[in-house]
Amino acid sequence: MATDTVALVTDSATAADRRRVLTIATLKAADLLEIPQAVLAKLLGISAPQVSRMRQGAYLLDESRKEWEFAALFVRLYRALESITSGDEALAWLNSRNRGLNDAKPATLITSAAGLVRVVDYLDAARARA
């Protein structure tokens, strides 16, 4: 019985750590990419007050909700963009029309689930070529 309890506590701590890490990474990526709170909320599918609570440490992303998947994709977008550009170039790229994305601005596309996936796929392909 004690072994089961230890395993449960370890799993809980690990889940809490994962939630904390992804929440912090998401907020850091949003800050570095100058994504406004309202846009981050829309991107994650949560309310702006929830984003405020994330910043205060009062809310962690939930692995069982879609917000988790969107946050993971957003962090993946940030990491991909960071690997092929510098800070200022990343901001310029995000806010410029892109022929490979049908002349849409990636910053506009990422506010929908389909757009976020599309931009991440585009960046993954660009990284593969680099």
C-alpha positions in Angstrom: 0.0 0.0 0.0 2.8 2.4 0.9 4.4 1.9 -2.6 1.1 2.8 -4.3 0.9 6.0 -2.2 4.5 6.9 -3.1 3.8 6.3 -6.8 0.7 8.5 -6.6 2.5 11.3 -4.9 5.4 11.1 -7.4 2.9 11.2 -10.3 1.1 14.2 -8.8 4.3 16.1 -8.3 5.4 15.3 -11.8 2.0 16.5 -13.2 2.2 19.7 -11.2 5.8 20.2 -12.5 4.7 19.7 -16.1 1.8 22.1 -15.6 4.1 24.8 -14.1 6.8 24.3 -16.8 4.4 24.6 -19.7 2.6 27.6 -18.1 5.9 29.5 -17.6 7.2 28.6 -21.0 3.9 29.8 -22.7 4.1 33.1 -20.8 7.7 33.6 -21.6 7.2 32.8 -25.3 4.3 35.3 -25.4 6.4 38.0 -23.8 9.3 37.4 -26.1 7.1 37.5 -29.2 5.1 40.5 -27.8 1.8 38.6 -27.9 -0.8 40.7 -26.1 -2.7 39.0 -23.3 -6.0 39.0 -25.2 -4.4 37.3 -28.2 -2.8 34.7 -25.9 -6.1 34.0 -24.3 -7.7 33.5 -27.7 -4.9 31.4 -28.9 -5.2 29.1 -25.8 -9.0 29.1 -25.8 -9.2 30.6 -22.3 -10.3 33.9 -20.9 -8.1 36.9 -20.5 -8.6 36.8 -16.7 -7.3 33.2 -16.7 -4.1 34.5 -18.5 -3.8 37.1 -15.7 -4.1 34.4 -13.1 -1.4 32.4 -15.0 0.9 35.5 -14.7 0.2 35.7 -11.0 0.9 32.0 -10.5 -2.7 31.3 -9.5 -3.6 29.2 -12.5 -1.6 26.5 -14.3 -2.5 25.1 -17.6 -4.6 21.9 -17.4 -3.3 18.8 -19.2 -6.8 17.4 -19.6 -8.0 20.5 -21.6 -7.4 21.8 -25.1 -5.5 24.8 -23.7 -2.6 22.3 -22.9 -2.3 21.3 -26.6 -2.5 24.8 -27.8 0.1 26.0 -25.3 2.4 23.1 -26.4 2.0 24.1 -30.0 2.6 27.7 -29.2 5.8 26.9 -27.4 6.8 24.7 -30.3 6.2 27.7 -32.6 8.4 29.9 -30.5 11.2 27.4 -30.4 11.0 26.8 -34.1 11.0 30.5 -34.9 13.9 31.1 -32.4 16.0 28.4 -34.1 15.8 30.0 -37.6 15.7 33.8 -36.7 16.9 36.3 -34.2 14.7 38.2 -31.8 13.9 41.2 -34.0 13.6 39.0 -37.1 11.2 36.7 -35.3 8.9 39.7 -34.5 9.1 41.0 -38.0 8.3 37.6 -39.5 5.4 37.0 -37.2 3.8 40.4 -38.1 4.6 40.3 -41.9 2.6 38.8 -44.7 4.0 35.5 -45.8 3.6 34.1 -49.3 4.0 30.5 -47.9 0.9 31.2 -45.8 -1.2 32.7 -48.6 0.0 36.2 -47.8 -1.5 36.0 -44.3 0.3 37.3 -41.2 1.4 34.5 -38.9 0.4 36.6 -35.9 -3.2 36.7 -37.2 -3.3 33.0 -38.1 -2.2 31.7 -34.7 -5.4 32.9 -33.1 -7.2 29.9 -34.5 -6.4 26.3 -33.9 -6.1 25.5 -37.6 -3.9 28.6 -38.1 -1.6 27.7 -35.2 -1.1 24.2 -36.6 -0.5 25.7 -40.1 2.1 28.1 -38.9 3.9 25.4 -36.8 3.9 23.1 -39.8 5.3 25.8 -42.0 8.1 26.6 -39.4 8.9 22.8 -39.0 9.3 22.6 -42.8 11.5 25.7 -42.8 13.7 24.2 -40.1 14.0 20.9 -41.9 15.4 22.8 -44.9 17.8 24.9 -42.9 
